[in-house]
C-alpha cells in the first residue's frame, strides 16, 4: 500500500488517506482481504495524528470499503455496494446449501430463476430471462 499525503493539497489529510485507500481498493491494487496497517502504525508512517487516520478509517468503514474484525485487524472489504455484498453472501450460502443437498448446477440455477421470476413478477422489474 502506497499513500502520499500532500500538505499543500486543498483536501484535508484524512480525506487524502480515505480517497487513496478507496481508489486502491476499487482498482484492485489493494485486494479484498488485504490487511491494512493499524491506525497507529499508518499514522506514524505518514507523519499524521492518530485521530486523522482513525477518522479516515471510520469513513472507509462507513462506505463499506474496509471492515474491522476486532483485534484481528482492519481489512479491505468485498468490492461493490452493501447490497451487492449481501447478495453475494446470500448466493454463496445458497450454493453451499444446494451442493449439500446434491443438486447439480442446472437444477440449482433453475431454482434461482424460478425464485427471481416470482419475486420480480408484478414489481415493475425487468424480470429474468
PLY file of the C-alpha trace (Angstrom):
ply
format ascii 1.0
element vertex 129
property float x
property float y
property float z
element edge 128
property int vertex1
property int vertex2
end_header
0.00 0.00 0.00
1.37 3.34 -1.03
-0.06 6.60 0.27
1.21 10.12 -0.26
-0.10 13.00 1.81
0.39 16.43 0.32
0.30 19.23 2.88
-0.27 21.84 0.15
-3.34 19.94 -1.13
-6.70 21.61 -0.51
-8.14 18.30 0.75
-7.57 17.62 4.45
-5.14 14.79 5.26
-7.88 12.39 6.47
-9.69 12.86 3.13
-6.48 12.17 1.21
-6.00 8.93 3.17
-9.65 7.96 2.64
-9.62 8.72 -1.08
-6.33 6.93 -1.77
-7.27 3.75 0.11
-10.71 3.78 -1.53
-9.21 4.13 -5.01
-6.61 1.42 -4.39
-9.32 -0.95 -3.13
-11.58 -0.18 -6.10
-8.77 -0.66 -8.63
-7.66 -3.94 -7.07
-4.26 -2.58 -6.04
-5.42 -3.48 -2.52
-7.13 -6.86 -2.93
-10.15 -8.00 -0.95
-8.94 -9.34 2.38
-5.75 -7.25 2.41
-4.87 -6.40 6.00
-4.36 -2.67 6.49
-1.84 -1.26 8.93
-3.09 -0.35 12.37
-4.33 3.20 12.81
-1.31 3.99 14.96
1.12 2.33 12.54
-0.23 4.14 9.48
-0.33 7.46 11.33
3.30 7.03 12.33
4.44 6.07 8.82
2.61 9.04 7.25
3.55 11.54 9.97
-0.10 12.17 10.82
-2.04 12.32 14.05
-3.66 9.04 15.12
-7.07 10.74 15.13
-6.61 11.77 11.49
-6.09 8.18 10.34
-8.85 6.95 12.66
-11.26 9.42 11.02
-10.28 8.13 7.56
-10.74 4.50 8.64
-14.18 5.31 10.12
-15.24 6.96 6.84
-13.92 4.00 4.82
-15.77 1.56 7.07
-18.95 3.60 6.70
-18.50 3.45 2.91
-18.08 -0.32 3.06
-14.54 -0.18 1.68
-12.91 -1.69 4.76
-14.08 -3.78 7.69
-12.69 -4.06 11.18
-12.59 -7.53 12.68
-11.98 -6.62 16.29
-8.48 -7.47 17.48
-7.77 -9.29 14.20
-7.32 -6.02 12.38
-8.76 -3.98 9.55
-9.17 -5.46 6.09
-10.26 -4.43 2.60
-13.89 -5.48 2.28
-15.52 -7.13 -0.72
-15.95 -4.71 -3.60
-19.32 -3.24 -4.50
-22.20 -1.75 -2.66
-23.52 -3.13 0.60
-26.48 -4.63 -1.29
-24.15 -6.37 -3.74
-22.06 -7.75 -0.88
-25.16 -9.00 0.92
-26.41 -10.62 -2.30
-23.01 -12.24 -2.80
-23.08 -13.68 0.72
-26.61 -14.99 0.19
-25.61 -16.53 -3.13
-22.64 -18.26 -1.52
-24.84 -19.64 1.25
-27.32 -20.88 -1.36
-24.57 -22.52 -3.42
-23.24 -24.29 -0.33
-26.73 -25.47 0.61
-27.73 -26.87 -2.81
-24.41 -28.64 -3.10
-25.00 -30.33 0.27
-28.48 -31.27 -0.96
-26.93 -32.93 -4.00
-28.47 -30.72 -6.70
-26.50 -30.30 -9.88
-25.67 -26.83 -11.20
-28.52 -26.79 -13.73
-31.16 -27.62 -11.12
-29.72 -25.06 -8.71
-29.76 -22.32 -11.37
-33.33 -23.17 -12.40
-34.45 -22.90 -8.76
-32.89 -19.44 -8.59
-34.53 -18.37 -11.86
-37.92 -19.54 -10.61
-37.50 -17.68 -7.33
-36.39 -14.48 -9.09
-39.26 -14.64 -11.58
-41.70 -14.95 -8.70
-40.04 -12.14 -6.74
-39.94 -9.71 -9.69
-43.32 -10.57 -11.20
-45.57 -7.54 -10.94
-42.87 -5.43 -9.24
-42.07 -3.48 -12.38
-38.63 -5.05 -12.61
-37.15 -6.21 -15.89
-37.58 -9.83 -14.98
-35.28 -12.77 -15.56
-34.77 -14.44 -18.92
0 1
1 2
2 3
3 4
4 5
5 6
6 7
7 8
8 9
9 10
10 11
11 12
12 13
13 14
14 15
15 16
16 17
17 18
18 19
19 20
20 21
21 22
22 23
23 24
24 25
25 26
26 27
27 28
28 29
29 30
30 31
31 32
32 33
33 34
34 35
35 36
36 37
37 38
38 39
39 40
40 41
41 42
42 43
43 44
44 45
45 46
46 47
47 48
48 49
49 50
50 51
51 52
52 53
53 54
54 55
55 56
56 57
57 58
58 59
59 60
60 61
61 62
62 63
63 64
64 65
65 66
66 67
67 68
68 69
69 70
70 71
71 72
72 73
73 74
74 75
75 76
76 77
77 78
78 79
79 80
80 81
81 82
82 83
83 84
84 85
85 86
86 87
87 88
88 89
89 90
90 91
91 92
92 93
93 94
94 95
95 96
96 97
97 98
98 99
99 100
100 101
101 102
102 103
103 104
104 105
105 106
106 107
107 108
108 109
109 110
110 111
111 112
112 113
113 114
114 115
115 116
116 117
117 118
118 119
119 120
120 121
121 122
122 123
123 124
124 125
125 126
126 127
127 128
